[in-house]
Amino acid sequence: MTVKLPPLAEAEFQRQVIDLAHILGWRVAHFRPAMTAHGWRTPVQADGKGFPDLVMVRRDRLIFAELKAEKRKLTPEQVEWFNALTAVAEVYVWHPADIEALASALR
């Protein structure tokens, strides 16, 4: 009998990534949205729309990571950030199925 687990929600996946990063000695920042009269908003100015979910730093490494539930794709704004940041830092898009590659990148 094969047991199929339900898909991992992005929020739970994010919690797992942050926990793993902390275990491995990374400092992690995530900017959360807040409920406003106009719905959920992340306070940001200028070109912030699409900024990656996590910023992580350890010693001489800087990682920007966008976390996606399975089968979700980057928005056009996220692609712009990904392209801009790739020239100066490590940039990843991780899905729950990428857990082995993710753990390897954080080691």
N, C-alpha and C positions, 0 to 999 in steps of 0.2 A: 504494500500500500504506500503510495506517495502522498506526503503531506505538503500542501502548498501554503506557504505563509502569506499573510496579507502584505500588500506593498507597504514599504516603510515611508511614513510621512516625512516631508522635508524637515519639519521642526525636530523630529526625533533623530533623523539622520544628522542634522546640524549638531545636536547635543552630543551624539556619539563622536563626531569629528572633533569637536572642542575638547571633550574629555580625553580622547587619544592624544591630541596635540599637547594638552597640559601634562599628561603622563610622560610625554617625550621631551618636555622642557621648553615648549613654545609659549610665547606671549601671544594672546589672541584677542582681536577686537571684532565685534559685530555690532552694527547699528540697527536697532530694532524699530519697527514701525509702531506708531501709537494711534489709537482710535481718536478721531476728531469728529466734528459735526458733519464733515464731508466724507466720512469713511476712514479706512486705514491709510495713514501717510507716514513716510519717513522724512523727518525734517532734514532738508538738504538744500543747498544753494548751488548756483552755477550749473556745472555739468554733472551733477551727482546722480542723475537718473541712470540706473543700470550698473552702479558701482558694485563690485563683487561683495558677496556675503561675508567673507572672512578676510582679515588681514592678519598674517602670522609672521613673527620674527623670532629668530633664534641665532645667536652669535652673528655670523656673517651671511645669513640667508634671510630673504624676504619673500613670502609667498602670498599671493592673492588667490582666493578660491571661490568659485561660484558653485553652490550646491544645488542639485536638481533632483526632483523625484524621477523615477524611471520614466524614460521616453519624453521627458520635457526638454525643450530646446532653449537656446539663448535668444533673448529679445534682440532687436537691432541695436539698442543702446548698450546692452551687455557685450555684444560683439565689438562695438567701438572701444569700450573699456579694455576688453581682452586684447585687442590689437595694439592699443596704446601702451599697455603695461608689459606686454611680452618683451619689448625692447629693453626693459630695465629691471625686470624681476621674474621670478618663477610664477607662472599663471596656470591654474588648473580649472577644469570643469569636472566635477565629480558627481557620480550617481551612486546609489547604494551598492550596486553591483561592482563598483570600482574599489571596494574596500581594501583588497590586497595591494593594488597599485597606490592607493591613497596612503596606506600604512608605510609602504616602501618609500614614498616621497617624503614622508615626515621623519624618517629615521636618519 
